[in-house]
Amino acid sequence: MKGFRRLALAVATLAIGAAPAFAFPDRPVQLIVPWAAGGGMDAVMRIFANGLEAELKQPVNVINRTGGGGVTGHTAIATGAADGYTIGGVSPELSFFKTLGLGDLTVDSVDMFSRVSLIPAGVTVKADAPYKTVADFLKAVKESPKGTFTSSGTGTGGSWHIASGGLMKAAGLPADQIRWVPSNGGAPALQDLAAGGITAFTGSPIEAKAMLDGGRVRTILTMTEERHPNFPDVPSAKEAGLDWTYQNWFAIAAPKGVPADRRKILYEAAERTMKREDVRKGMADRGITPVWDTPAQLQDYVKTFSERGNGVLKDLGLAKN
């Protein structure tokens, strides 16, 4: 009997040893979005998540973690478990938190894979606003006391705030001529605009598409070199004689320290995702330019972008570091 038990134990041990390791991932992955549902990043990340699900053969659950002008969600990505089951969408605000004195979070706090999209800033006003052109709008801003006009779209010092400050400088005005009203993203800011709570939205007209289609708001400028293909009737900044362009970017990142084999699976699945026709078309149909970087391209782009944005933050009087 004892011999039989020893034999059974040996067989069981061999069976366990021969069992294949589980395939990663074997359960759902969460994708943290630091901004509100319905905004630009949320739209991009949900398109991306649908494609990534198909590549990983596992659900990818989008989790909106808002608050603190993006600090809450970006912190959740940086401090998430480094097991490959947490990834996130990173926005340009991560380049500016330290300058703004909001903590030590930087682009080096996470493992950035690549940018996945570019979205242009613009100037959007209420449908019944008296400003038919950006020239009308800037004339009214110039003739009014500082702070009379208000704008929103992100937290103080966030990407769309920088877009507003850079536009004011290009128009020969102080960067803070328009008073900034912080928000948790484009969606709540646009609701505020439609209700008359703010004068302008300097985020992307892509975020405003539903309201534009519904006739509740009007976009009078895109902060681009040329007219945007999705907004052919809207002048570009260059066309309006303004030396200022600004495009927001969203990137995919993970907590630092994900095991190399799992990171490789995630990275390659993300790269395949951005080659999928349904993902590229889903973004392009919304006016979002899909992007995939090499590591060197990403590093160079983020460095230049950060320097430019931090310069505007100094002009806005917001730089603490």
C-alpha positions as CSV (number, residue, x, y, z in Angstrom):
1,M,0.0,0.0,0.0
2,K,2.8,2.4,0.9
3,G,4.5,1.6,-2.4
4,F,1.3,2.4,-4.3
5,R,1.0,5.7,-2.5
6,R,4.6,6.6,-3.3
7,L,4.0,5.7,-6.9
8,A,0.7,7.8,-7.1
9,L,2.5,10.8,-5.5
10,A,5.4,10.5,-8.1
11,V,2.9,10.3,-11.0
12,A,1.0,13.4,-9.6
13,T,4.3,15.3,-9.2
14,L,5.3,14.5,-12.8
15,A,1.9,15.6,-14.1
16,I,2.2,18.9,-12.3
17,G,5.7,19.4,-13.6
18,A,4.6,18.6,-17.1
19,A,1.6,21.1,-17.0
20,P,2.2,24.0,-19.4
21,A,2.5,27.5,-17.9
22,F,-0.6,29.6,-18.4
23,A,-0.8,31.8,-21.4
24,F,-0.7,35.6,-20.7
25,P,-3.1,37.1,-20.4
26,D,-5.6,34.6,-19.1
27,R,-8.0,37.2,-17.7
28,P,-9.3,40.7,-18.5
29,V,-6.9,43.6,-18.8
30,Q,-7.9,47.1,-17.5
31,L,-7.1,50.2,-19.4
32,I,-7.1,53.3,-17.2
33,V,-8.2,56.6,-18.7
34,P,-7.4,59.7,-16.6
35,W,-10.2,61.8,-18.2
36,A,-14.0,61.7,-18.2
37,A,-16.2,59.5,-20.3
38,G,-17.3,61.1,-23.5
39,G,-14.1,63.2,-24.0
40,G,-11.4,62.9,-26.6
41,M,-9.1,60.5,-24.8
42,D,-12.0,58.3,-23.8
43,A,-13.1,58.0,-27.4
44,V,-9.6,57.1,-28.6
45,M,-9.0,54.6,-25.9
46,R,-12.4,52.8,-26.4
47,I,-11.6,52.4,-30.1
48,F,-8.1,51.1,-29.1
49,A,-9.5,48.8,-26.4
50,N,-11.9,47.1,-28.9
51,G,-9.0,46.3,-31.2
52,L,-6.7,45.2,-28.4
53,E,-9.4,42.8,-27.2
54,A,-9.4,41.1,-30.5
55,E,-5.6,40.8,-30.5
56,L,-5.3,39.6,-26.9
57,K,-8.4,37.4,-27.0
58,Q,-9.3,38.8,-23.6
59,P,-11.7,41.6,-22.5
60,V,-10.0,45.0,-22.2
61,N,-12.1,47.1,-19.7
62,V,-11.8,50.9,-19.9
63,I,-11.8,52.5,-16.4
64,N,-12.2,56.3,-16.2
65,R,-10.2,57.6,-13.2
66,T,-10.8,61.3,-13.2
67,G,-9.7,64.1,-10.8
68,G,-6.8,66.4,-10.0
69,G,-6.5,67.6,-13.5
70,G,-5.4,64.2,-14.7
71,V,-3.1,63.5,-11.7
72,T,-5.5,60.8,-10.2
73,G,-5.6,58.7,-13.3
74,H,-2.0,59.0,-14.3
75,T,-1.0,58.1,-10.8
76,A,-3.2,55.0,-11.0
77,I,-1.3,53.9,-14.1
78,A,2.2,54.6,-12.7
79,T,1.4,52.8,-9.4
80,G,-0.6,50.0,-10.8
81,A,0.4,46.4,-10.4
82,A,3.3,45.6,-12.8
83,D,1.8,42.3,-13.8
84,G,0.7,43.2,-17.3
85,Y,-3.0,43.4,-16.4
86,T,-3.0,47.2,-16.0
87,I,-2.2,49.5,-18.8
88,G,-3.4,53.1,-19.4
89,G,-3.9,56.0,-21.7
90,V,-1.3,58.8,-21.1
91,S,-2.1,62.4,-22.1
92,P,0.3,65.4,-22.5
93,E,-0.5,66.6,-19.0
94,L,2.0,64.0,-17.7
95,S,4.7,66.3,-19.3
96,F,3.6,69.2,-17.1
97,F,2.6,68.0,-13.6
98,K,6.1,68.5,-12.2
99,T,6.4,72.0,-13.7
100,L,3.0,72.8,-12.2
101,G,4.1,71.6,-8.7
102,L,1.4,68.9,-8.8
103,G,3.9,66.1,-7.8
104,D,6.8,64.2,-9.2
105,L,4.9,62.4,-12.0
106,T,6.6,62.7,-15.4
107,V,6.7,60.8,-18.6
108,D,9.5,58.8,-17.0
109,S,7.1,57.5,-14.3
110,V,5.5,55.1,-16.7
111,D,6.6,52.7,-19.4
112,M,5.4,54.5,-22.5
113,F,4.9,52.2,-25.6
114,S,3.9,54.7,-28.2
115,R,1.6,57.6,-29.1
116,V,-1.6,56.2,-30.7
117,S,-3.3,59.4,-31.8
118,L,-3.1,63.1,-32.6
119,I,-6.0,65.5,-32.0
120,P,-5.9,69.2,-33.0
121,A,-6.9,72.0,-30.6
122,G,-9.5,74.5,-31.8
123,V,-11.7,77.4,-30.8
124,T,-15.3,76.4,-30.3
125,V,-18.1,78.8,-29.2
126,K,-21.8,78.6,-28.5
127,A,-23.9,78.4,-31.6
128,D,-25.5,81.8,-31.0
129,A,-22.3,83.6,-30.1
130,P,-21.7,86.8,-32.0
131,Y,-18.2,85.8,-33.2
132,K,-18.5,84.5,-36.8
133,T,-14.8,84.2,-37.3
134,V,-11.7,83.9,-35.1
135,A,-10.8,87.5,-36.0
136,D,-14.1,88.6,-34.5
137,F,-13.4,86.5,-31.4
138,L,-9.9,87.8,-30.9
139,K,-11.0,91.4,-31.5
140,A,-13.6,91.1,-28.7
141,V,-11.0,89.5,-26.4
142,K,-8.6,92.3,-27.1
143,E,-11.2,95.0,-26.4
144,S,-12.3,93.4,-23.1
145,P,-10.6,93.5,-19.7
146,K,-8.4,90.5,-18.9
147,G,-10.4,87.6,-17.6
148,T,-13.7,88.7,-19.2
149,F,-13.6,85.8,-21.6
150,T,-13.4,82.3,-20.2
151,S,-12.4,78.9,-21.6
152,S,-12.1,75.3,-20.4
153,G,-11.4,71.8,-21.5
154,T,-9.0,70.3,-18.9
155,G,-7.4,71.1,-15.6
156,T,-5.4,74.3,-14.9
157,G,-2.1,74.0,-16.8
158,G,-3.4,71.1,-18.9
159,S,-3.0,70.7,-22.6
160,W,-6.0,72.7,-23.7
161,H,-5.1,75.5,-21.3
162,I,-1.6,75.6,-23.0
163,A,-3.4,75.7,-26.4
164,S,-5.4,78.7,-25.2
165,G,-2.3,80.5,-23.8
166,G,-0.3,79.9,-26.9
167,L,-3.1,81.2,-29.1
168,M,-3.3,84.4,-27.0
169,K,0.5,85.0,-27.3
170,A,0.2,84.5,-31.1
171,A,-2.5,87.1,-31.2
172,G,-0.2,89.6,-29.3
173,L,-2.0,89.3,-26.0
174,P,-0.9,88.1,-22.6
175,A,-1.1,84.3,-22.3
176,D,-3.6,84.6,-19.5
177,Q,-5.9,87.1,-21.3
178,I,-8.6,84.5,-21.2
179,R,-9.5,83.2,-17.7
180,W,-9.2,79.4,-17.4
181,V,-12.0,77.4,-15.8
182,P,-10.7,74.0,-14.8
183,S,-12.6,70.8,-15.8
184,N,-12.2,67.1,-15.8
185,G,-12.1,66.9,-19.6
186,G,-13.7,68.0,-22.8
187,A,-17.2,66.5,-22.2
188,P,-18.0,68.5,-19.1
189,A,-16.4,71.7,-20.5
190,L,-18.6,71.4,-23.6
191,Q,-21.7,71.0,-21.5
192,D,-20.7,74.2,-19.7
193,L,-20.1,76.0,-23.0
194,A,-23.6,75.0,-24.4
195,A,-25.1,76.2,-21.1
196,G,-23.4,79.6,-21.4
197,G,-21.1,79.0,-18.4
198,I,-17.9,79.7,-20.4
199,T,-17.2,81.7,-23.5
200,A,-15.1,79.2,-25.5
201,F,-13.8,75.7,-25.6
202,T,-10.1,75.5,-26.7
203,G,-10.0,71.7,-26.9
204,S,-10.5,69.7,-30.0
205,P,-13.5,70.2,-32.2
206,I,-13.4,66.4,-32.5
207,E,-14.6,66.2,-28.9
208,A,-17.4,68.6,-29.9
209,K,-18.6,66.6,-32.8
210,A,-22.0,65.6,-31.3
211,M,-22.7,69.2,-30.3
212,L,-21.5,70.5,-33.7
213,D,-23.8,68.1,-35.5
214,G,-26.6,69.1,-33.2
215,G,-26.1,72.8,-33.9
216,R,-25.4,73.7,-30.3
217,V,-21.9,75.0,-30.8
218,R,-19.6,76.3,-33.7
219,T,-15.9,75.8,-34.3
220,I,-14.2,78.9,-35.7
221,L,-10.6,77.8,-35.8
222,T,-8.4,74.7,-35.7
223,M,-4.9,75.2,-34.4
224,T,-3.2,73.4,-37.3
225,E,-1.0,74.3,-40.3
226,E,-3.7,73.4,-42.8
227,R,-7.5,72.9,-42.7
228,H,-8.4,69.7,-41.0
229,P,-10.1,67.2,-43.4
230,N,-13.0,66.6,-41.0
231,F,-13.6,70.4,-40.7
232,P,-13.0,71.7,-44.2
233,D,-15.0,74.9,-43.6
234,V,-13.0,75.9,-40.5
235,P,-9.9,78.0,-41.1
236,S,-6.5,76.8,-39.8
237,A,-4.4,78.9,-37.5
238,K,-1.9,79.5,-40.3
239,E,-4.6,80.6,-42.6
240,A,-5.8,83.0,-39.9
241,G,-2.3,84.5,-39.7
242,L,-1.6,83.1,-36.3
243,D,1.9,81.5,-35.6
244,W,0.6,78.9,-33.3
245,T,-0.3,75.2,-33.8
246,Y,-1.2,72.7,-31.2
247,Q,-2.1,69.0,-31.3
248,N,-2.9,66.9,-28.4
249,W,-1.5,63.3,-28.3
250,F,-2.5,60.2,-26.4
251,A,-0.2,57.3,-25.7
252,I,-0.4,53.8,-24.4
253,A,1.7,53.1,-21.3
254,A,2.1,50.5,-18.5
255,P,3.5,50.6,-15.0
256,K,7.2,50.2,-14.9
257,G,8.6,46.8,-14.2
258,V,6.2,44.6,-16.1
259,P,8.0,41.3,-16.8
260,A,9.8,41.4,-20.2
261,D,7.8,38.4,-21.6
262,R,4.5,40.0,-20.7
263,R,5.6,43.4,-21.9
264,K,6.5,42.0,-25.2
265,I,3.1,40.4,-25.6
266,L,1.4,43.7,-24.7
267,Y,3.6,45.8,-26.9
268,E,3.3,43.6,-30.0
269,A,-0.5,43.3,-29.5
270,A,-0.8,47.1,-29.2
271,E,1.3,47.6,-32.4
272,R,-0.9,45.1,-34.2
273,T,-4.0,46.9,-32.9
274,M,-2.8,50.2,-34.5
275,K,-2.5,48.4,-37.8
276,R,-6.0,47.1,-37.7
277,E,-8.3,48.6,-40.3
278,D,-11.3,48.9,-37.9
279,V,-9.1,50.8,-35.4
280,R,-7.6,53.1,-37.9
281,K,-10.9,53.8,-39.6
282,G,-12.7,54.2,-36.3
283,M,-10.2,57.0,-35.4
284,A,-10.1,58.6,-38.8
285,D,-13.9,58.7,-39.1
286,R,-13.8,60.8,-35.9
287,G,-11.1,63.1,-37.2
288,I,-8.4,61.5,-35.1
289,T,-5.0,60.9,-36.7
290,P,-3.8,57.4,-35.8
291,V,0.0,57.2,-34.9
292,W,2.5,54.5,-34.0
293,D,6.0,55.5,-33.0
294,T,9.4,54.0,-32.8
295,P,11.0,54.5,-29.4
296,A,13.3,57.1,-30.8
297,Q,10.5,59.0,-32.5
298,L,8.5,59.0,-29.3
299,Q,11.4,60.3,-27.2
300,D,12.2,63.1,-29.6
301,Y,8.6,64.1,-30.0
302,V,7.8,64.2,-26.3
303,K,11.0,66.2,-25.5
304,T,10.2,68.9,-28.0
305,F,6.5,69.0,-27.0
306,S,7.3,69.3,-23.3
307,E,9.8,72.1,-23.8
308,R,7.3,74.1,-25.9
309,G,4.4,73.5,-23.5
310,N,6.4,74.3,-20.4
311,G,7.4,77.6,-22.1
312,V,3.7,78.6,-22.3
313,L,3.2,77.5,-18.7
314,K,5.9,80.0,-17.6
315,D,4.1,82.7,-19.7
316,L,0.9,81.8,-17.9
317,G,2.6,82.3,-14.5
318,L,1.9,78.7,-13.6
319,A,5.4,77.2,-13.5
320,K,6.5,76.2,-10.0
321,N,9.6,74.2,-10.9
